Amino acid sequence: MKVEFFTISISISVSVSISISISISIPSLIPVAQAAAAATMAKLLIFALLALSTLSRDLALFISIDCGSSTTYSAEGWIGDEAYIQSGESKRVPSRNSLSPVMNTLRVFYTGNKNCYSLIAVEGEKVLVRASFYYGNYDQKSSPPTFSLQFDGNPWAIVVTSNDQVISYEAIYTVKGGTSTSVCVAQTHPNQFPFISALEMSSLGPNMYSALDSNYALFLTRRVAFGANETISDAYDRNWVPGVAVNGLTAVTSDAPVIDGATADDDPPEAVLQNAIKTSSTSDSINLATNLPAVEVEIYVNAYFSEITTLNSTQKRLLQIYLDDKPVSDPIVPPYQEVVEVTIFNMTASSINNLSLVAASGSMLPPFINAMEVFSISDQLTDGTDRNDEEQLASLQVQYSVLGQWSGDPCLPFPFTWDWLNCSTDATPRVTALYLSSFELYGSFPDLSSMDALEIIDLHNNSLEGDIPDYLGTMPNLKQLNLADNDFSGILPKSISNNKNLKLTVSGNENLCVSGNSCEASGTNTQTGTSFDGPQVTSSSGIKRKKKNNKLPAILGSIIPTFFLFWAGVGVYVITRQRRRAAAVTSLSAGQNGGANKPNGNGGNSVNVQVVGKISQAVMHEFIDNNNDTGEQTRMEIPDQMTDQQMYEHISRRNV
């Protein structure tokens, strides 16, 4: 069976065209099961190409993931999560506890130091990310768990879930590196398993929330539209919950026919400026609830004001914001049909402090406010694990697909490293140990030459074969090397055998010569149990395991890298074209809990594929290597002017 060479050219916008040439060669003599697996991967690529029809309709960066679901809600823009994570189990909330289709499913994680979703993003992009959690007694234990929430190797929040409430957390930050951003959950208490119900990400304008240094993140505690009757969702997926008038306050509606929100840097939607709350006299103040934690944190507050009526020449309204008894803003003059935004930062506060709005000296009219956002500011964001180590780990994940379920930062935040790593505790951590025994790895020895902080490499009890590389003996920090029970052959390099600081174990490699003496070229006269003036060596002939005669890795080595390479290119293009969502989404429910909005059940079109930044770079190198070994190729033409369905059927018939 052969899947022949073909060229596809697809236009995804009026001005942009993408052409992809894919070369796939499948030997006709390989086992049927392996050929079927290779054909399945080829079909995955076709499905990816068909998904371009979604991209062509909306290239805005907006992703709404219904965690634990495989369903796509095309009208609302929600998609299942299977393309974004490889770990965890899908669960359903009992129907009697159902809130909405999005909250009816979740993904729970019973194993792993941490489990992460990887979302397409690009370095320097400012994003809003919201994670939502609805326990709903899915496990019939009436025991909602508490666990850690993280992003890009940084602590985010301690999630305290509820039996019957949706708990949401929102962060705004600038992506610091690579072509993806990660959101992770991690277990912090025995028998309390982390889960997630929904995950959303949208792109913000580059000048939004610009008073914040890009080395820090904003964690939402409250976003409110005063005087509104329902939650308002805007083009950036910000949910503005209604702020009701209480304690003698009055809800009012602006008489301005149009209000230009673009006069504010953070672009509030016009809908939140059409209403306000006010006092009855200039002597009264408006207390502004912040939902800040009990401990003191650095704060970032945006307050929005648009004059609610036309003032005559004798009228004047002046406002001022206070924190406890100290003014934290200059006098504010709200403009009519426009908006003024006041940002407060470079100070600390907690739930015991009182934020209020008063009429400033000389004001003839009482104070009012249209909308407000309150954030706490994170600690300084990490730069992540050493770039060289990250890139090398990404190459390992390409070479050995069993490692692909691990994502997010390999070492951070401490102690939530990947399960098979040890890391240093430096500000920029280095990987110091690889524990990959019994992972069913096969093929040649991986390239670890750039991971020069490694002290331990444990690859025993796998099916690795071929020569042991010479560079292992010169790695400056390597102290233990366990390669036992593999299929290595040839002669142990002198750089290893002469390294007296290295503890070496190579038992169970029948065709490996470990002595310093001559070995027959055939490798059948293997020296075992030999000691020499070098490292401590353990070697025995053992029982020879049957080698895998498996050509499938070579086949998939051509198909899988092509699949990811294609989406890496499309992903970068999508991200760099920022566009607001065409229509606002409808909120699921009102109110904020723990500093976040509740999911709204709506979203926009999204790219249904996982592209991890470092892995995409590694795929390019793997793709080049695989193409150098490509066999005879023939051509299959895809006719022009085909619909998506026709193209899929045409290619599927050729694969039968």
N, C-alpha and C positions, 0 to 999 in steps of 0.2 A: 504493500500500500504506500502511496506517496501523496503528500500534500504539497502541491507544486508551488513554484515561485509565482507570486502575483504582486501587482502594484495597484494600490487604491488611492485615489485622489478625492478628498471630500472637502467641500467648501463649508465652513462653519460661520461665516459672516460675509457681508458684502465685500469687505476689504481684505479679508484674511483667508488664506487657503492652506490646508495642511496636506502634504503628500507623504505617505508612509510606504516604504518598500520592505517587505517581510520575506525572508528566506527560510523555508522549513523543509528539511529533508528527512524522511522517515524510511529506513531500510525495510524492504518487504519481508525479510527473513526473521525479524524479531518476533518474540512471542505475541500472540493475539492480545493478551491482557495488557501488555506494555504498549502495544500500538494503540489500543483503545484509550489508554490513559493519555498518550500523546495527542490523540485526536481530540480528547476532551479539553486539553489545554488550548489547542488551536481554536476550538469553539468559544472558549472564554475570551480569546482575543477578538473574535468576531462580535461577541456581545458588547465588548468594550467599544468597538467601532460604531455599533448601532447606537450606543448611548450618546454619540455626538449630536444626534438630533435634539436631545435635551439641551446640550451646551449651546447649540446654535440659536435656541430660543431665548436663553437668558444666561449671560456670562458673568453675572454678579457673583461675588464670593459670598455665598450664603448657604449654610449647611444646617439642616434640622434632622437629627438622627433619633429614631424611635428605638431605644436600646432593647435588645431581646426580641425584636420583631424582624420578620422577613418581608413584611408588607410595605408597599409604597402607597401613600395617600397622595395621588397626583394632584388633586384639587387643592389640598392644604400644603403640599410641598414636603411632607415628612417621608423619610425613607428608612428601611431597615438598617441594621448595624453590621451585617455579616462582612461587608467589605472593609470595615475599619478596625476589626479586632479578631484575633484568632483564639482567644481563651474565654473561659467562663461558660455558664449554662443559662439558657433562656428559661424564664419562668413567667407564669401568668398570675395576675391578681384575681382572686375569686370574684365572680360576677356580682355578688352582693355588695362588694366593696368598690365596684368600678366607678371611676370618675370621668374618664374619656378614653378613646381608643389609644392615645399615646401613653397614658398612664396605666393601661391594662397589662403591659408587658414590662419586664425588666431583665437585666443580665446580672447574675450573681457569680461571685468568684470564691471558690472554696480552696484554691491553692495559689501559690506564688507570693513572693514578697510584695509585689504590686502588679496591677494589671492596667494597661494603658490603651486608650484610643489614640490613633495618629490621624491628624487632620491636615489637609493640604494648606500650606501657608508659605510665605516667602520672607526672607530676612528683611527687617525694617517695616513690615506690614503692621499696622495698628489694628487689633482685633478685639471684639467683644465675644466672650465665651460664657455660656450659661450651662450649668449642670443641674439637673433636677432629680429628686429622689422621692418615690412614693412606695412605702413599704406595703401598705394595704393587707398586712397579714398573709402574704403570699405563701409562707411556709407553715401556716396554721399553728405557730408557736406563740403568737402575741408577744413577741420580743423584738421590737425594732432595734437594729444595731447602731453602734457608733463606730466611725472609722475615719481614716485620713483621706483628704482630697488634695491633689497636687497638680501642678502644670509645669512642664519643661524643667523638671528637676527642682522645682520650688515648692515649699509648703503653701497651701491655699487656705484650707479650713479644716476643722474637725467637724465632720458631718454628724449631727444628732438627728436621727430620723424619728418619724412619728407614725403611730398606727393609722391615722386617718387624715393626715395633712400632707400636702406636697411641700417639700423643703427644697428651695432653690438657692444657688450661689452664682453670682455674676462677677466676672473679672474683666478688666480692660488693661491690655498691655501691648507692648511692641515685641514682635517676634525677633529673637536675638540671633538666630542662625539657622542654616539649612533650608529645606523646602517643606517643613512640616512643623506642627506644634502638637504637643501631647497633653492629654488629660488623663490622670491616673487616680485609681482608688487603691488603698492599702489597708490591710487588717491591722488593728491596734489593740484589740482585746480578744482573748480566747473565745472561740465559738461564736464570735460576732462577725459574720461574713459580709464584706462590702458588696454593694450592688449599685446600679445606676439605672434610672428610668428614661432619661432623655438628655441629649447633648446638642447644643446649638452654638454655631459660630457665625459671626458676620464681620465684614470689613468696615472699618471706620475711615473717615477722611483723615489725611495725614496731619491736618492742623487741628483736629479735635482733641480736646483735653491736653492742650499743648503746654499748659503751665507745669505739667508733671514731667520730670526727668525720665527719659526712656529706660533708665536702669531700675525703674520701680513700676509696680502695678497698682491699680485701683481696685478695691474690693467694695462692691456696692452694699450699702446698708439701707438706703431708702431712695426711691425715685417716685415723686408724687406730682399729680396734676390737681391743684387746689380748685375746688368747686366743680370738678367734673363728676358725671354720673356713672361712668364706667371706665374700665381700663382702656388706655389708648396705646396702641402699638405703632411705632413709626418705621421709617424706611431703614433704620439701622438695627431693627429688632430690639429697640429699647421699649420696655413696658412701663408706662406711667400709670400708677394706680390712683384711684380717686382719693382726694383729701377732703373730708367732709367738714362742714362748718359746725363747730361746737363751742360751748362756753361763751355764748354771746356774740360769736362771729357770724357774718352773713356771707352767703354765696352770691356772687354777682356775675353777670355776663357782659362782656365787652360790646360796645355798640359800634366798634370799628368794622367796616365792611370787609377789609382785608388786613391781615397782619403779616408783615415780612419777617419771618424767623431767621432768614439768612444774615441779618445784621448781627447775630450772635455767633461767636466762633464755633459753638457746639451744636448749632443748627437744631433748636427745638422744633417739633412739629407745630404747625399753626393751631391744631386742635387743642393743645395744652395752654395756649395763650388766649383762647377765647373765653376762659372762665377764670375766676379768682375768688379768694376770700378776703374780707376786710373787717376792720373794727368799726364801731359806731361813732367813735370820737378820736381826736388826736391824742388824748391822754391814755388810751388803751394800747396794749401791745399784743402781738401775735406770737405765742410760743410755738416753736418749730421742733417737732419731735424728730430725732435723728436716728434712732435704733442703733446707736453706737454701743460697743461692749462695755462691760463694767470696768475694765482696765483701760488706762489712758493710751490712746493711739494717735498717730499723726492723722490729720483729717484733710479732706479736699471737698469743698462745698461749692456747688453752682446754684445760684438763685436767679430766677428769670422774672422780669417785670415789663409789662406792656400796659400803658395807660388805658383804663377801661372806658373813658369817655373824653369828649373834647372839652378842654378847659378854656375859660375866657381869660382875658388879660389880668383879671383881679385874683384869679385862683392860682394857688401854688401847692404842689405836693412834693414833699421831700421825705425820703425814707432812709433808715440806717439800721444795720445789722449789729447786734450785740451778742457777745459770748459772756454769760453771767452779767457782770456790771461794766464790762469794757467794750467800747465800740471796736468792731473788726472790719468795718468798711467806711469809706467816705460817704457823705450824703449822696443819695441816689435820686435822680430825676427820671421817672419812667417816660419814655416817648410814646406818642400816640401812633398807632398803625405800624409800629416797629417794636423792637425788643432790646432791652439792655440786659446783659448777663454780668453778674458779679461773682467772681471766683475768690474763695477764701482758702488759703493753704498756709504752709509754714507755721502751723501751730498744732497743739495737741488738745484732745478732749476725750471725755468718756460719757457714759450714760448719766452721770450725776451732774454734768454741766448743762446749763440752760442756754439754748440758742434762741434768740428772739428778734422780732422786727418791730421797730418803733417809728413814730413820726419824728423826723429830725427837727432841730430848732428852726423856726420860721415857717414850718409847714402849716397850711391852712386846712388841709384835708387829711383824713385818717389814713393809716397805712394799709396796704394790700399786697398780696403776692400771688403770682400765677402758677409757678412751678418751682421745684427744687430737686437737686440730686445731692446725696450725701455718700461719701466714700471714706473708708480707711485706706491708708497707704501701706503697702507691703514693705518688708525689709528689702535691701538691695538684691536684685535678681542675680542668680548665678550665671556664669558663662558656660556652665555645663562641664561634662567630662572632657578630658583632653581630646582635641579634634582628631589627632592621629589615631588614638585608641578607638574613638567612635567609628572612624572610617574603616578601621581594620575589623571591628566587630560587625559592621554592616556587610563587609565582604564575606565574613564567616556565615552570616545568615543567608547570603546568596548561594554560597557553596553548599551549605547544609540546611535544607529547608526546615528540618525539625526545630531549628533555633528561631524560626520566623515569628513565633508567637510572642517573643519578648520585644517590647518597644518602649518608648519613653527614654529618658536619660538613663544610661547603664548604671551609674554610680550614685546619683542624687535623686531626692534628698536622702542623706544618711539617716537611718541605716537601711533604706529601702533600695538596695542594689538588685540587679538581676540575680536570679537564684544560683547561677553557676559562675559567679564572679566574686572576687574580693577586690576592694579598691582602697587606695590611700585616703587619708583624711585631709589632704591638701585643699586649698581653696579651689583649685582646678584639679580634680582627682585624677589619678592614674590607675589603670587596671593592673593589679599586682598578682592575680591568680586566676587561672582558668580551670574549672572543674567540670570536664566534659566526659567523664567515664560513663560507659553504658548508654550513650546517646544514639547508638546505631549509626554512627558516622561511617561513611565509606568514601573511597576515592583516595586521592593523594594527600600528603601532609599539607595543612593550610599554611598560608604565608603569614607568619606572625612577626616578621623581622622588624616592623616599625614599633612594636609594643615593647620597648626596651626597659619598661619598669617591671616586667613580669618576673616574679620570683618562683612561681609554681606553675607548671603545665602538666595537667593530668588528663591524658587521652586514653587511658587503658580500657580494655574490653570494648573495642569498636572493631570496624573492619577496614581500617586504613591500610593502604598498601603503597609499594614503591620505595624509593630511597628516603632515608631520614636526612633532612637538609643540614648542610654544614654550618649555617649561621647560628644554629642553636647553641653550639659550643662557645660562641663569642658574645652571647647576650650578656650584658654587664651585670645584671642582677639575678639571673636565673640560678636557683639553688636546688630545685627538685624537678625532674623530668621523668614522668611515668608513661611509658609507651607500651606497657605489657599487653599481651593478648590481642594483637592486631595481626596484620599480614605484611609487615615491612620486610624488605629484602635488601640485598646488596651488603655493602660493608659499612659498619658504623664509622662516621667521619672522625678523623684524628682530632679535630677541634673539640669533639665531645669526649673521646676516649682519653685525651690528655688533660682534661679539665678536672683538677683535683678538688675543686670547690662544688662540684655538681654531684648530687645524689641521683643516679640513673637506674631505672628499672625497665628492662626490655624483654622479660620472660614471655614465652608464648608466641614468639615470632620465629617460626621454623626456618625461614630462609634468610634470616639476618645473621651476618657474621659480626661478632662483637669483639673478637680477639685482635691483637695487634699484628698477628701473623698473617701469612698469605691465605686467601680463601679461593677455592675453585670458582671460576667464572660462572658456572652453572648455579652455584649457591646450594648444591645438594650436600656438600661436605661442611655443614654448619658447625662451628665450634660452640660448645655450650659449657656453661659452668666455668668459664675461664676467668682467671684473675690476672691483672696486670697493674703496672704502676700508673694508675689513673684514678678515675672516680669509682665510687662504690657501684658495682654493676651486678644486677641479677638477671640471669638468662638461662632458659631451659627450652628444650625442644617442645615439650608439651604435646598436646593433641592438635593436629592440624585441622582447623575448621575449613569447611568447604567454602571456597571463594564464590562470591556472587558473580554470575555471568550476566550482568545487567547493563543493557545499552540504553535503558530509559533515561538515566541521568544525562547522557550526552544529547538525547533528543530534547528533553526539557530544558537543557542548557541553552538551546537555541530559541525555544518557544517562550519560556518564562521571561528571560531578560528582555526579549522584544516587547512582550506585553507591558512590562513595567517601564521600559524606556519610552514607549509611546505615551503612556499616561503621565510620566514625569514631564515630558514636553508640553502636553496639553494642560497639565496642572499649573505649570509656571505661567503659561499664557493666560489662563483664566484668572489667576490671582492678580496679575499685573493690570488687568482691565477692571478697575473698580467702577461699579455702577450701583446706584441706589436701587433698592427693590421697587418695582413698579407700583405696588399697592401695599398698604399696611396690613398687618395680620391681626386677627381677633384674639383677645386674651382668653385663656382658659378660665381664670378666676382672678378675683381681686385680692389685694393685700400682699404684704411682703413679710417674709419670715427669715430671721437669721441673716438679714442683709441681702435679700435677693427677691426677684420677681418669680411668680409662678408661671409655668409654661402656658403658652397661649394656644397650643393646638394647631398653629399655622407656621408656615415657613415659606421658603422659596426653592427654586430648582437648585440642584446640587450635583456634584460629581460623585457618582457612586463607586468609588474605588479608593483603596488605601495606597498612598504614595509616601513613603518614609524618606526624608531628605537624604540621609547618609546612604541608605540602601540604593536609592536611585543613582547615586554616583557610582557605587560599586557595580550596579547592573551594567553601566556603560562599558566598564572594563571587561566584565564577563562576556558581554555581547560581542566585543571585538575579538576576544580569545576564541569564542565558539565559532565565529564566522571564519576564522583562519583554518578551522578543521572541517568546514562544510564540504560535503561530497557533491556528486553530480546533481545539477538542478535543472528543472524544466520550468516552463512558464504557463501560468493560468491567467487569463485575462478576465477582469470584471467589467462587464459592459457599462457604458456611461448611462446616465439618467435613470438609474435604478432607484426604487424606493428602498427604505431600510429593510422591509420584510422581503422584497424580491432579492436583495443582495444576500441576505442570510440564507434564503432557500437555495439560491444558486450555488453558494459556497458549500452548504451542507450536502447538496447532491454530489459535489465533487469529492467530498470526504468519505462517502459511503463505500 
